Amino acid sequence: MEAVSEQRLALVHPLLAAKVRSAAAALETKGIYFRVAQGLRTYAEQDALYAQGRTVPGKIVTNAPGGYSNHNFGCAVDCYPFLLGESGNLNWEPKSQQFSLMVDALVAEGLLWGGNWHSLPDYPHFQLANVPVNPTNTDRAAFLAGGLQRVWSLYTVSIAE
């Protein structure tokens, strides 16, 4: 994967990073590459996204305020394929073949896809399947008590799973 994606993967749950890298390697054999556009987000960054379309101009892009997104705990990423090759412009069209192949590869790794959500589909969103779809009070308390490592310890499983 390219450097920007690797920087973002370095900040998320190690199992999530391994699954994303594995999907990327599988797609690379088909000449398809993608970027991890978002990984870990602070509560403030999440609150800013949540404000869009509510208290600030823009389209609503999330139903999750800070502390209620798996991005806040390093258990989710947003990905987009590149239009051509390993860098450059991203393909923002979720109905395109490239996007569909990326989704298939990430889902094949066992990740949950936000494009299947009914209330507000989130096409670039992928998260660990063994974490709750929405973070819980236990997740938030673990984060306050011990940061990401404490949250991740709630969902530690073998990388080979």
PyMOL commands that place a pseudoatom at each C-alpha (Angstrom):
pseudoatom trace, name=CA, resn=MET, resi=1, chain=A, elem=C, hetatm=0, pos=[0.000, 0.000, 0.000]
pseudoatom trace, name=CA, resn=GLU, resi=2, chain=A, elem=C, hetatm=0, pos=[1.085, 3.555, -0.580]
pseudoatom trace, name=CA, resn=ALA, resi=3, chain=A, elem=C, hetatm=0, pos=[2.568, 5.730, 2.182]
pseudoatom trace, name=CA, resn=VAL, resi=4, chain=A, elem=C, hetatm=0, pos=[-0.563, 7.745, 3.053]
pseudoatom trace, name=CA, resn=SER, resi=5, chain=A, elem=C, hetatm=0, pos=[-2.587, 4.575, 3.624]
pseudoatom trace, name=CA, resn=GLU, resi=6, chain=A, elem=C, hetatm=0, pos=[0.210, 3.006, 5.661]
pseudoatom trace, name=CA, resn=GLN, resi=7, chain=A, elem=C, hetatm=0, pos=[0.368, 6.094, 7.911]
pseudoatom trace, name=CA, resn=ARG, resi=8, chain=A, elem=C, hetatm=0, pos=[-3.349, 5.775, 8.576]
pseudoatom trace, name=CA, resn=LEU, resi=9, chain=A, elem=C, hetatm=0, pos=[-3.197, 2.005, 9.099]
pseudoatom trace, name=CA, resn=ALA, resi=10, chain=A, elem=C, hetatm=0, pos=[-0.443, 2.464, 11.690]
pseudoatom trace, name=CA, resn=LEU, resi=11, chain=A, elem=C, hetatm=0, pos=[-3.035, 4.149, 13.945]
pseudoatom trace, name=CA, resn=VAL, resi=12, chain=A, elem=C, hetatm=0, pos=[-5.851, 1.569, 13.764]
pseudoatom trace, name=CA, resn=HIS, resi=13, chain=A, elem=C, hetatm=0, pos=[-6.424, -1.813, 15.408]
pseudoatom trace, name=CA, resn=PRO, resi=14, chain=A, elem=C, hetatm=0, pos=[-3.674, -4.192, 14.188]
pseudoatom trace, name=CA, resn=LEU, resi=15, chain=A, elem=C, hetatm=0, pos=[-6.215, -6.792, 13.025]
pseudoatom trace, name=CA, resn=LEU, resi=16, chain=A, elem=C, hetatm=0, pos=[-8.051, -4.183, 10.949]
pseudoatom trace, name=CA, resn=ALA, resi=17, chain=A, elem=C, hetatm=0, pos=[-4.765, -3.026, 9.416]
pseudoatom trace, name=CA, resn=ALA, resi=18, chain=A, elem=C, hetatm=0, pos=[-3.804, -6.624, 8.557]
pseudoatom trace, name=CA, resn=LYS, resi=19, chain=A, elem=C, hetatm=0, pos=[-7.154, -7.289, 6.873]
pseudoatom trace, name=CA, resn=VAL, resi=20, chain=A, elem=C, hetatm=0, pos=[-6.958, -4.075, 4.828]
pseudoatom trace, name=CA, resn=ARG, resi=21, chain=A, elem=C, hetatm=0, pos=[-3.398, -4.887, 3.735]
pseudoatom trace, name=CA, resn=SER, resi=22, chain=A, elem=C, hetatm=0, pos=[-4.450, -8.404, 2.730]
pseudoatom trace, name=CA, resn=ALA, resi=23, chain=A, elem=C, hetatm=0, pos=[-7.329, -7.063, 0.621]
pseudoatom trace, name=CA, resn=ALA, resi=24, chain=A, elem=C, hetatm=0, pos=[-4.957, -4.545, -0.981]
pseudoatom trace, name=CA, resn=ALA, resi=25, chain=A, elem=C, hetatm=0, pos=[-2.506, -7.305, -1.893]
pseudoatom trace, name=CA, resn=ALA, resi=26, chain=A, elem=C, hetatm=0, pos=[-5.298, -9.372, -3.468]
pseudoatom trace, name=CA, resn=LEU, resi=27, chain=A, elem=C, hetatm=0, pos=[-6.504, -6.404, -5.533]
pseudoatom trace, name=CA, resn=GLU, resi=28, chain=A, elem=C, hetatm=0, pos=[-2.997, -5.473, -6.600]
pseudoatom trace, name=CA, resn=THR, resi=29, chain=A, elem=C, hetatm=0, pos=[-2.831, -8.715, -8.608]
pseudoatom trace, name=CA, resn=LYS, resi=30, chain=A, elem=C, hetatm=0, pos=[-5.782, -7.316, -10.623]
pseudoatom trace, name=CA, resn=GLY, resi=31, chain=A, elem=C, hetatm=0, pos=[-4.159, -3.897, -11.075]
pseudoatom trace, name=CA, resn=ILE, resi=32, chain=A, elem=C, hetatm=0, pos=[-6.540, -2.226, -8.616]
pseudoatom trace, name=CA, resn=TYR, resi=33, chain=A, elem=C, hetatm=0, pos=[-5.224, -0.039, -5.811]
pseudoatom trace, name=CA, resn=PHE, resi=34, chain=A, elem=C, hetatm=0, pos=[-7.007, 1.875, -3.086]
pseudoatom trace, name=CA, resn=ARG, resi=35, chain=A, elem=C, hetatm=0, pos=[-6.332, 4.458, -0.410]
pseudoatom trace, name=CA, resn=VAL, resi=36, chain=A, elem=C, hetatm=0, pos=[-7.292, 4.439, 3.230]
pseudoatom trace, name=CA, resn=ALA, resi=37, chain=A, elem=C, hetatm=0, pos=[-8.825, 7.919, 3.223]
pseudoatom trace, name=CA, resn=GLN, resi=38, chain=A, elem=C, hetatm=0, pos=[-9.717, 7.891, 6.921]
pseudoatom trace, name=CA, resn=GLY, resi=39, chain=A, elem=C, hetatm=0, pos=[-8.801, 5.741, 9.866]
pseudoatom trace, name=CA, resn=LEU, resi=40, chain=A, elem=C, hetatm=0, pos=[-8.576, 6.949, 13.432]
pseudoatom trace, name=CA, resn=ARG, resi=41, chain=A, elem=C, hetatm=0, pos=[-10.583, 10.110, 14.174]
pseudoatom trace, name=CA, resn=THR, resi=42, chain=A, elem=C, hetatm=0, pos=[-10.619, 12.210, 17.315]
pseudoatom trace, name=CA, resn=TYR, resi=43, chain=A, elem=C, hetatm=0, pos=[-13.893, 12.956, 19.050]
pseudoatom trace, name=CA, resn=ALA, resi=44, chain=A, elem=C, hetatm=0, pos=[-13.552, 16.583, 17.852]
pseudoatom trace, name=CA, resn=GLU, resi=45, chain=A, elem=C, hetatm=0, pos=[-13.077, 15.486, 14.233]
pseudoatom trace, name=CA, resn=GLN, resi=46, chain=A, elem=C, hetatm=0, pos=[-16.109, 13.222, 14.556]
pseudoatom trace, name=CA, resn=ASP, resi=47, chain=A, elem=C, hetatm=0, pos=[-18.178, 16.040, 16.087]
pseudoatom trace, name=CA, resn=ALA, resi=48, chain=A, elem=C, hetatm=0, pos=[-17.240, 18.287, 13.146]
pseudoatom trace, name=CA, resn=LEU, resi=49, chain=A, elem=C, hetatm=0, pos=[-18.474, 15.649, 10.679]
pseudoatom trace, name=CA, resn=TYR, resi=50, chain=A, elem=C, hetatm=0, pos=[-21.639, 15.161, 12.725]
pseudoatom trace, name=CA, resn=ALA, resi=51, chain=A, elem=C, hetatm=0, pos=[-22.322, 18.924, 12.610]
pseudoatom trace, name=CA, resn=GLN, resi=52, chain=A, elem=C, hetatm=0, pos=[-22.413, 18.865, 8.778]
pseudoatom trace, name=CA, resn=GLY, resi=53, chain=A, elem=C, hetatm=0, pos=[-25.964, 19.316, 7.592]
pseudoatom trace, name=CA, resn=ARG, resi=54, chain=A, elem=C, hetatm=0, pos=[-27.110, 20.007, 11.121]
pseudoatom trace, name=CA, resn=THR, resi=55, chain=A, elem=C, hetatm=0, pos=[-25.469, 23.104, 12.577]
pseudoatom trace, name=CA, resn=VAL, resi=56, chain=A, elem=C, hetatm=0, pos=[-23.052, 23.872, 9.722]
pseudoatom trace, name=CA, resn=PRO, resi=57, chain=A, elem=C, hetatm=0, pos=[-23.626, 23.855, 5.959]
pseudoatom trace, name=CA, resn=GLY, resi=58, chain=A, elem=C, hetatm=0, pos=[-23.219, 20.641, 4.034]
pseudoatom trace, name=CA, resn=LYS, resi=59, chain=A, elem=C, hetatm=0, pos=[-24.719, 17.241, 3.509]
pseudoatom trace, name=CA, resn=ILE, resi=60, chain=A, elem=C, hetatm=0, pos=[-25.262, 14.921, 6.475]
pseudoatom trace, name=CA, resn=VAL, resi=61, chain=A, elem=C, hetatm=0, pos=[-22.495, 12.330, 6.287]
pseudoatom trace, name=CA, resn=THR, resi=62, chain=A, elem=C, hetatm=0, pos=[-22.784, 10.563, 9.648]
pseudoatom trace, name=CA, resn=ASN, resi=63, chain=A, elem=C, hetatm=0, pos=[-25.273, 9.778, 12.367]
pseudoatom trace, name=CA, resn=ALA, resi=64, chain=A, elem=C, hetatm=0, pos=[-22.473, 9.365, 14.916]
pseudoatom trace, name=CA, resn=PRO, resi=65, chain=A, elem=C, hetatm=0, pos=[-21.217, 12.191, 17.156]
pseudoatom trace, name=CA, resn=GLY, resi=66, chain=A, elem=C, hetatm=0, pos=[-17.833, 11.922, 18.866]
pseudoatom trace, name=CA, resn=GLY, resi=67, chain=A, elem=C, hetatm=0, pos=[-17.480, 8.715, 20.866]
pseudoatom trace, name=CA, resn=TYR, resi=68, chain=A, elem=C, hetatm=0, pos=[-20.161, 6.935, 18.858]
pseudoatom trace, name=CA, resn=SER, resi=69, chain=A, elem=C, hetatm=0, pos=[-18.139, 6.015, 15.756]
pseudoatom trace, name=CA, resn=ASN, resi=70, chain=A, elem=C, hetatm=0, pos=[-15.772, 3.087, 15.476]
pseudoatom trace, name=CA, resn=HIS, resi=71, chain=A, elem=C, hetatm=0, pos=[-13.341, 5.509, 13.819]
pseudoatom trace, name=CA, resn=ASN, resi=72, chain=A, elem=C, hetatm=0, pos=[-12.877, 7.073, 17.282]
pseudoatom trace, name=CA, resn=PHE, resi=73, chain=A, elem=C, hetatm=0, pos=[-11.481, 3.776, 18.529]
pseudoatom trace, name=CA, resn=GLY, resi=74, chain=A, elem=C, hetatm=0, pos=[-9.358, 2.742, 15.536]
pseudoatom trace, name=CA, resn=CYS, resi=75, chain=A, elem=C, hetatm=0, pos=[-11.769, -0.034, 14.557]
pseudoatom trace, name=CA, resn=ALA, resi=76, chain=A, elem=C, hetatm=0, pos=[-12.907, 1.427, 11.204]
pseudoatom trace, name=CA, resn=VAL, resi=77, chain=A, elem=C, hetatm=0, pos=[-11.469, 2.829, 7.988]
pseudoatom trace, name=CA, resn=ASP, resi=78, chain=A, elem=C, hetatm=0, pos=[-12.867, 4.612, 4.933]
pseudoatom trace, name=CA, resn=CYS, resi=79, chain=A, elem=C, hetatm=0, pos=[-11.389, 3.486, 1.596]
pseudoatom trace, name=CA, resn=TYR, resi=80, chain=A, elem=C, hetatm=0, pos=[-11.602, 4.587, -2.034]
pseudoatom trace, name=CA, resn=PRO, resi=81, chain=A, elem=C, hetatm=0, pos=[-9.988, 3.006, -5.098]
pseudoatom trace, name=CA, resn=PHE, resi=82, chain=A, elem=C, hetatm=0, pos=[-7.656, 5.015, -7.279]
pseudoatom trace, name=CA, resn=LEU, resi=83, chain=A, elem=C, hetatm=0, pos=[-8.989, 5.748, -10.746]
pseudoatom trace, name=CA, resn=LEU, resi=84, chain=A, elem=C, hetatm=0, pos=[-5.757, 4.649, -12.371]
pseudoatom trace, name=CA, resn=GLY, resi=85, chain=A, elem=C, hetatm=0, pos=[-2.730, 2.945, -10.919]
pseudoatom trace, name=CA, resn=GLU, resi=86, chain=A, elem=C, hetatm=0, pos=[-1.301, 3.361, -7.441]
pseudoatom trace, name=CA, resn=SER, resi=87, chain=A, elem=C, hetatm=0, pos=[-1.859, 7.084, -6.908]
pseudoatom trace, name=CA, resn=GLY, resi=88, chain=A, elem=C, hetatm=0, pos=[-3.652, 10.150, -8.166]
pseudoatom trace, name=CA, resn=ASN, resi=89, chain=A, elem=C, hetatm=0, pos=[-7.366, 10.755, -8.285]
pseudoatom trace, name=CA, resn=LEU, resi=90, chain=A, elem=C, hetatm=0, pos=[-9.734, 8.649, -6.245]
pseudoatom trace, name=CA, resn=ASN, resi=91, chain=A, elem=C, hetatm=0, pos=[-12.870, 6.939, -7.527]
pseudoatom trace, name=CA, resn=TRP, resi=92, chain=A, elem=C, hetatm=0, pos=[-15.751, 8.339, -5.446]
pseudoatom trace, name=CA, resn=GLU, resi=93, chain=A, elem=C, hetatm=0, pos=[-18.437, 6.342, -7.336]
pseudoatom trace, name=CA, resn=PRO, resi=94, chain=A, elem=C, hetatm=0, pos=[-19.626, 3.409, -5.187]
pseudoatom trace, name=CA, resn=LYS, resi=95, chain=A, elem=C, hetatm=0, pos=[-21.438, 1.768, -8.132]
pseudoatom trace, name=CA, resn=SER, resi=96, chain=A, elem=C, hetatm=0, pos=[-18.305, 1.523, -10.266]
pseudoatom trace, name=CA, resn=GLN, resi=97, chain=A, elem=C, hetatm=0, pos=[-16.604, -1.803, -10.949]
pseudoatom trace, name=CA, resn=GLN, resi=98, chain=A, elem=C, hetatm=0, pos=[-13.413, -0.702, -9.162]
pseudoatom trace, name=CA, resn=PHE, resi=99, chain=A, elem=C, hetatm=0, pos=[-15.337, 0.277, -6.056]
pseudoatom trace, name=CA, resn=SER, resi=100, chain=A, elem=C, hetatm=0, pos=[-17.324, -2.988, -6.133]
pseudoatom trace, name=CA, resn=LEU, resi=101, chain=A, elem=C, hetatm=0, pos=[-14.154, -5.063, -6.435]
pseudoatom trace, name=CA, resn=MET, resi=102, chain=A, elem=C, hetatm=0, pos=[-12.618, -3.158, -3.513]
pseudoatom trace, name=CA, resn=VAL, resi=103, chain=A, elem=C, hetatm=0, pos=[-15.736, -3.802, -1.419]
pseudoatom trace, name=CA, resn=ASP, resi=104, chain=A, elem=C, hetatm=0, pos=[-15.674, -7.500, -2.339]
pseudoatom trace, name=CA, resn=ALA, resi=105, chain=A, elem=C, hetatm=0, pos=[-11.994, -7.825, -1.340]
pseudoatom trace, name=CA, resn=LEU, resi=106, chain=A, elem=C, hetatm=0, pos=[-12.460, -6.077, 2.015]
pseudoatom trace, name=CA, resn=VAL, resi=107, chain=A, elem=C, hetatm=0, pos=[-15.637, -8.023, 2.831]
pseudoatom trace, name=CA, resn=ALA, resi=108, chain=A, elem=C, hetatm=0, pos=[-13.827, -11.259, 1.876]
pseudoatom trace, name=CA, resn=GLU, resi=109, chain=A, elem=C, hetatm=0, pos=[-11.366, -10.396, 4.655]
pseudoatom trace, name=CA, resn=GLY, resi=110, chain=A, elem=C, hetatm=0, pos=[-14.256, -10.459, 7.109]
pseudoatom trace, name=CA, resn=LEU, resi=111, chain=A, elem=C, hetatm=0, pos=[-14.816, -6.725, 7.430]
pseudoatom trace, name=CA, resn=LEU, resi=112, chain=A, elem=C, hetatm=0, pos=[-18.264, -5.221, 7.876]
pseudoatom trace, name=CA, resn=TRP, resi=113, chain=A, elem=C, hetatm=0, pos=[-19.257, -2.805, 5.062]
pseudoatom trace, name=CA, resn=GLY, resi=114, chain=A, elem=C, hetatm=0, pos=[-21.138, 0.407, 5.810]
pseudoatom trace, name=CA, resn=GLY, resi=115, chain=A, elem=C, hetatm=0, pos=[-22.752, 0.291, 2.367]
pseudoatom trace, name=CA, resn=ASN, resi=116, chain=A, elem=C, hetatm=0, pos=[-25.156, -2.299, 3.777]
pseudoatom trace, name=CA, resn=TRP, resi=117, chain=A, elem=C, hetatm=0, pos=[-26.515, 0.102, 6.399]
pseudoatom trace, name=CA, resn=HIS, resi=118, chain=A, elem=C, hetatm=0, pos=[-30.123, 1.118, 5.821]
pseudoatom trace, name=CA, resn=SER, resi=119, chain=A, elem=C, hetatm=0, pos=[-30.543, 4.449, 7.630]
pseudoatom trace, name=CA, resn=LEU, resi=120, chain=A, elem=C, hetatm=0, pos=[-27.465, 6.148, 6.140]
pseudoatom trace, name=CA, resn=PRO, resi=121, chain=A, elem=C, hetatm=0, pos=[-25.351, 3.907, 3.884]
pseudoatom trace, name=CA, resn=ASP, resi=122, chain=A, elem=C, hetatm=0, pos=[-21.647, 4.696, 4.276]
pseudoatom trace, name=CA, resn=TYR, resi=123, chain=A, elem=C, hetatm=0, pos=[-20.094, 3.231, 1.126]
pseudoatom trace, name=CA, resn=PRO, resi=124, chain=A, elem=C, hetatm=0, pos=[-16.385, 3.797, 1.877]
pseudoatom trace, name=CA, resn=HIS, resi=125, chain=A, elem=C, hetatm=0, pos=[-16.711, 2.520, 5.502]
pseudoatom trace, name=CA, resn=PHE, resi=126, chain=A, elem=C, hetatm=0, pos=[-15.286, -0.820, 6.653]
pseudoatom trace, name=CA, resn=GLN, resi=127, chain=A, elem=C, hetatm=0, pos=[-14.943, -1.994, 10.234]
pseudoatom trace, name=CA, resn=LEU, resi=128, chain=A, elem=C, hetatm=0, pos=[-14.011, -5.031, 12.234]
pseudoatom trace, name=CA, resn=ALA, resi=129, chain=A, elem=C, hetatm=0, pos=[-16.918, -7.440, 12.357]
pseudoatom trace, name=CA, resn=ASN, resi=130, chain=A, elem=C, hetatm=0, pos=[-16.230, -8.500, 15.954]
pseudoatom trace, name=CA, resn=VAL, resi=131, chain=A, elem=C, hetatm=0, pos=[-16.892, -5.010, 17.370]
pseudoatom trace, name=CA, resn=PRO, resi=132, chain=A, elem=C, hetatm=0, pos=[-20.406, -3.629, 17.912]
pseudoatom trace, name=CA, resn=VAL, resi=133, chain=A, elem=C, hetatm=0, pos=[-21.749, -1.724, 14.897]
pseudoatom trace, name=CA, resn=ASN, resi=134, chain=A, elem=C, hetatm=0, pos=[-22.035, 1.285, 17.218]
pseudoatom trace, name=CA, resn=PRO, resi=135, chain=A, elem=C, hetatm=0, pos=[-19.538, 1.719, 20.066]
pseudoatom trace, name=CA, resn=THR, resi=136, chain=A, elem=C, hetatm=0, pos=[-20.922, 0.993, 23.515]
pseudoatom trace, name=CA, resn=ASN, resi=137, chain=A, elem=C, hetatm=0, pos=[-20.629, 2.637, 26.921]
pseudoatom trace, name=CA, resn=THR, resi=138, chain=A, elem=C, hetatm=0, pos=[-18.064, -0.074, 27.693]
pseudoatom trace, name=CA, resn=ASP, resi=139, chain=A, elem=C, hetatm=0, pos=[-15.962, 1.069, 24.712]
pseudoatom trace, name=CA, resn=ARG, resi=140, chain=A, elem=C, hetatm=0, pos=[-16.112, 4.713, 25.785]
pseudoatom trace, name=CA, resn=ALA, resi=141, chain=A, elem=C, hetatm=0, pos=[-15.255, 3.846, 29.405]
pseudoatom trace, name=CA, resn=ALA, resi=142, chain=A, elem=C, hetatm=0, pos=[-12.347, 1.661, 28.279]
pseudoatom trace, name=CA, resn=PHE, resi=143, chain=A, elem=C, hetatm=0, pos=[-11.054, 4.526, 26.125]
pseudoatom trace, name=CA, resn=LEU, resi=144, chain=A, elem=C, hetatm=0, pos=[-11.199, 6.957, 29.053]
pseudoatom trace, name=CA, resn=ALA, resi=145, chain=A, elem=C, hetatm=0, pos=[-9.479, 4.458, 31.333]
pseudoatom trace, name=CA, resn=GLY, resi=146, chain=A, elem=C, hetatm=0, pos=[-6.707, 3.312, 29.033]
pseudoatom trace, name=CA, resn=GLY, resi=147, chain=A, elem=C, hetatm=0, pos=[-6.936, 4.747, 25.539]
pseudoatom trace, name=CA, resn=LEU, resi=148, chain=A, elem=C, hetatm=0, pos=[-7.000, 2.773, 22.324]
pseudoatom trace, name=CA, resn=GLN, resi=149, chain=A, elem=C, hetatm=0, pos=[-5.045, -0.150, 23.717]
pseudoatom trace, name=CA, resn=ARG, resi=150, chain=A, elem=C, hetatm=0, pos=[-7.703, -0.714, 26.374]
pseudoatom trace, name=CA, resn=VAL, resi=151, chain=A, elem=C, hetatm=0, pos=[-10.504, -0.635, 23.782]
pseudoatom trace, name=CA, resn=TRP, resi=152, chain=A, elem=C, hetatm=0, pos=[-8.560, -2.928, 21.477]
pseudoatom trace, name=CA, resn=SER, resi=153, chain=A, elem=C, hetatm=0, pos=[-8.054, -5.408, 24.310]
pseudoatom trace, name=CA, resn=LEU, resi=154, chain=A, elem=C, hetatm=0, pos=[-11.836, -5.864, 24.319]
pseudoatom trace, name=CA, resn=TYR, resi=155, chain=A, elem=C, hetatm=0, pos=[-11.679, -7.095, 20.719]
pseudoatom trace, name=CA, resn=THR, resi=156, chain=A, elem=C, hetatm=0, pos=[-8.337, -8.864, 20.472]
pseudoatom trace, name=CA, resn=VAL, resi=157, chain=A, elem=C, hetatm=0, pos=[-8.375, -11.944, 18.308]
pseudoatom trace, name=CA, resn=SER, resi=158, chain=A, elem=C, hetatm=0, pos=[-5.778, -13.726, 16.274]
pseudoatom trace, name=CA, resn=ILE, resi=159, chain=A, elem=C, hetatm=0, pos=[-4.543, -11.966, 13.130]
pseudoatom trace, name=CA, resn=ALA, resi=160, chain=A, elem=C, hetatm=0, pos=[-4.851, -15.356, 11.389]
pseudoatom trace, name=CA, resn=GLU, resi=161, chain=A, elem=C, hetatm=0, pos=[-8.597, -15.496, 12.177]
for i in range(1, 161): cmd.bond("trace and resi %d" % i, "trace and resi %d" % (i + 1))
show_as sticks, trace
zoom trace
